[in-house]
Amino acid sequence: MNRRFVLAAALPLLLALTAAAPRKALPHRAPPPPPEIPLADSVRVTMTTELGPIVLDLDGKHAPITTANFLRYVDLKRFDGIVFYRAMHLDWGTPPNGLVQAGLRGDVRKSLKPIAHEPTSQTGVLHKAGTISMARFAPGTATADFSIMLSDMPGLDANPEATDPDVQAGYAAFGQVVEGMDVVRRIWDAPLSPTAGEGGLKGQMLEKPVKV
C-alpha cells in the first residue's frame, strides 16, 4: 500500500478526533490598565457644592504628585458626595481668617494609598488666601482630605530652619481657587457645632456639612 495514500486516508480521522476533543480553557487575563494621561502644567477642576461652584487651578507642574492624587479621586468619582465638614476660625487677624476642610474623613473604602509629601520649599506653592492644600497627620500620610485657605497662612508653609520635623515639612499646597471664593466664604460662615469634634477640632465642625 502506498505510504502517501495511508497518510491521506488517516488525515480526516485525525481531524475529526481533534475537533471532537474538548478545548482547554485559556487562563483569564485582565485587560491592561489604560495608559495614564500625561499631567498638564495646569488643570482646572470645578467642585459643585450645595452653595455654588468652586473652580480650582491645580499646579501639575510644581506639585505633580499631589495634583495627580487629587485628580485620581476626581476621575474615580470618589469625591462625588463628599462634604465640607470643618471651618477653622483663627483667634487673630481680620476675618475671614482660617480655612475650610473637606474630603472622605478617613473612609477606608474610598481612600487610596497615602502619597509622598511635597513641601512648599520644594514646590514654591505657598499658603495664600484661596490656596488648596492637603490635610494630613504626619508628612507622607495625606490621602484625600484637603483644605482651602480663607487668608494667607504662612505658618502652614515648610520651614527648613525649624527644629520640629512637622514644622520643617509644612503642608502640601498644590493649587488655587480662581472662581468661587464667595462660596468658600459662605461655607466658612456656616454655623458651627459647639460639641462636635475631638481635641483641638472641637467647635470647628460645621453643624450642617456642605455637600459636593
Steps between C-alpha positions, in 0.01 A plus 500: 500500500630843409623692814368824359150354465500364855585843646241671285233251600582542869489879488119539511485272805770702679315823426178352630667388821659839544172679445322275748759543776399756765697820495684606811377832632760772465591675825309825546718804469377838610538768233796730559416827675456797266810715466510798735422833341805726522457757775458854371684792657165646604170312545159662560252318722153623597354385832126553500382541858156554650593867538643545149800407283867532597749499211853380578818548297726208602877534454611182327835654407625581850297255711453200268460228766234685696315620190496153341369353825212751514412429136493124562227552759314722254529254210398203717193695621615454860449868573136489389289555810780611733434789738668809636484417868738740676549877521797616703466858629824652625495708818717769343499708184215645297219263397477296292814343642538124509406213271227258400559126469337225294562139398428138581560536875695174519257282297731204429264365233574798277845610616801433280854446628669795674720711277852634533519844657579800276613787728446860400878552520521263202188601303491873566119479534434696818202518733335821381131588514319261262773235503395133511720278718504139615392411852718242676624359826876444463675594174435227243158398639277720279230315308178681405414783740592855405466858623439835333653810658283802580808711577877486460629230736882494476513284814392206281794546263812286542763651727833321439662690788253373762608235751157332498489252206128563455554875466799436274276309260195727512198411289479424127332785311420419137266754344279804527130592490446711187121533529265450794675652800158641590382138528801412717411797720138380532625158612731668753211715627267199549395422862739286704410224742609585857541131590616313186869425450774369724794677659603813314231440238216541747291799406635504142257251346215630286160441652375406152782380268491641147472228234704492179 
